Amino acid sequence: MCLAVPGRIIETRHQRALVDFQGNRMEVCTVLTPDADVHDWVLVHAGFAIAKIEASAAAETWSYLRAMALDDQADALRETETGDA
């Protein structure tokens, strides 16, 4: 399964950008999104900013990702409590 994750550009240089993902930062290639600039939200896949997106779309995606993580944590807790691990 492939997943593109939203992040906010905090710095650009040439065809690279430093992107913030909810506190984690990573340098990505912006060759596919040459108009992306500081404060823009981008979808990042495999180290490439593949599209600019609206802040509302980024927030919605992060909401889904957090919900999935909480579901995984709850499943792990249930497995630990029942000995199904």
Secondary structure, 3 states (H helix, E strand, C coil): CCCCEEEEEEEEECCEEEEEECCEEEEEECCCCCCCCCCCEEEEECCEEEEEECHHHHHHHHHHHHHHHHHHHHHHHHHHHHCCC
